[in-house]
Amino acid sequence: MGSLKNKHLIGLEHTPAKDIQKLIDTGFTFREVLDRPIKKVPSLTGKNIVNLFFENSTRTRISFELAEKRLSADVTNFSASASSVSKGEGLKDTVQNIHAMKMDCAVMRHPVPGSCLQLSKFVDAVVINAGDGTHEHPTQALLDMMSIKEKFGKLKGLNIAIVGDILHSRVALSNIYGLQKMGAKVTLCGPPHLIPRGIQKLGVSVNSDIDEVIEWADALNVLRIQRERMGVGIIPSVREYRDFFGITQERLDAHKKEIVIMHPGPMNRGVEIDSSVADGDQAIILDQVLNGVAIRMSILYLLLGPDEGEVG
Ligand code: CP
């Protein structure tokens, strides 16, 4: 079962380029399904999927649940705050219970890097990483790449900048792996202390001058600045961050060039991105959200669906 090299989707570091290509291509097929009057196909009828969210999520959680229902799977939701985890139950006990319930697939978000890999060792079910701490967020990077491909018709040869707190970002790491495998060039931009030391060994370049980066890039993927890191010596103030790295309308207008603006959400409007930019013509942020459902249908279908055959 499954038409990809790996049984699980833990990260893009170990996902071959041909599988990334297949996931994106199949994502476009499911985009067509989402444009139909009846947006549901029987591909995963009889499959049981559990969504395990040990950390808050809006987009990823809703998007997975919608994707699973569009594929006719049976869906169970689990959130840490509403479970026995709050009574001290550990991850292993929780997953063993889920295993006993004979789930076919577990989609998990967890604050601990490596937790999805750990889970995959405890259960027979297919494991999909919905974000594990500061490690990877592969489904976000796949939807980002699908959205770039939709806009430009290609990924190869494009210049993509990722702007913000790279050090704490799982979105950044998955995009770095994925984009480069698909032939794009990646530059990271942010406060120097929020760029991991030695990250260039992954093949990316680093430039802390946002105006030079805007001049170079075809698209900017603007990351959320985590407010919990402000005022504790990591980011001195909102105003200072916005002055040096904020994607403001004035800053974009000064460059007089076409550029695509992306953001994985949730956004801090007025900090890393202005509302006029987020809601403006250059932004594809809501396309990313729609493509998120299609790419998650693609991931579930290719990991759990029939080996070959047409999407219903
Ligand atoms: N982009 C993203 O992962 O958003 P959520 O935290 O709302 O799922």
Boltz pocket constraint, residues with backbone or C-beta under 6 A from the ligand:
constraints:
  - pocket:
      binder: B
      contacts: [[A, 56], [A, 57], [A, 58], [A, 59], [A, 60], [A, 61], [A, 130], [A, 131], [A, 140], [A, 264], [A, 265], [A, 266]]
      max_distance: 6.0
